[in-house]
């Protein structure tokens, strides 16, 4: 597993605290066996996220329902 175990791309031990140019896309639907929800998120460089947020979910049909968002916060992690 390497020196950090299962460290995320965004882990400060990996990035040195600099998220510039980094974007991680994570599908909770596959990891938590909740495929029907289509639950996923992006995290990373705030500038990159700000560039994709305006209308990205709305125009691509990817608005996640409120109950699914609530479930994402407590879903088991791999």
C-alpha positions in Angstrom: 0.0 0.0 0.0 2.9 2.4 0.1 4.3 4.6 2.8 1.0 6.4 3.6 -1.4 3.4 3.4 -4.5 4.5 1.5 -3.7 8.2 1.2 -5.9 10.3 -1.1 -4.4 12.3 -3.9 -5.5 15.4 -1.9 -3.8 14.3 1.4 -1.4 17.0 2.6 1.3 14.3 3.0 1.0 13.8 -0.8 0.4 17.4 -1.9 2.6 19.2 0.6 -0.5 21.3 1.3 -0.8 22.6 -2.3 -3.9 21.6 -4.2 -3.1 23.7 -7.3 -4.1 21.9 -10.4 -5.5 18.9 -8.6 -9.0 17.5 -8.8 -10.2 14.3 -7.4 -13.5 12.7 -8.6 -15.0 10.2 -6.2 -18.0 7.9 -6.9 -19.7 7.0 -3.6 -22.2 4.9 -5.6 -19.7 2.2 -6.5 -17.8 2.2 -3.2 -20.9 2.0 -0.9 -22.9 -0.3 -3.2 -25.5 2.4 -3.8 -25.3 2.4 -7.6 -28.9 3.6 -8.1 -28.1 6.9 -6.4 -25.5 8.2 -8.8 -23.8 9.9 -5.9 -20.3 11.3 -6.5 -18.3 14.5 -5.8 -15.2 16.4 -6.8 -12.7 17.9 -4.4 -9.4 19.7 -4.8 -8.2 23.0 -6.2 -10.8 25.7 -5.3 -10.1 27.6 -8.6 -10.8 24.5 -10.7 -13.9 23.7 -8.8 -15.2 27.3 -9.1 -14.7 27.0 -12.8 -16.9 23.9 -13.2 -19.6 24.7 -10.6 -21.6 27.3 -12.4 -24.3 25.2 -13.9 -22.3 22.0 -14.3 -24.6 19.8 -12.4 -27.8 21.5 -13.4 -27.0 21.5 -17.1 -25.6 18.0 -17.2 -28.5 16.6 -15.3 -26.4 15.8 -12.3 -28.3 17.4 -9.4 -28.2 14.9 -6.5 -31.4 14.7 -4.5 -31.3 16.0 -0.9 -31.9 12.6 0.7 -29.0 11.1 -1.3 -26.7 14.0 -0.3 -27.6 13.3 3.4 -26.9 9.6 2.9 -23.5 10.4 1.4 -22.3 12.0 4.6 -22.8 8.8 6.6 -22.1 6.1 3.9 -19.5 3.5 4.8 -16.1 4.2 3.3 -13.9 1.6 1.7 
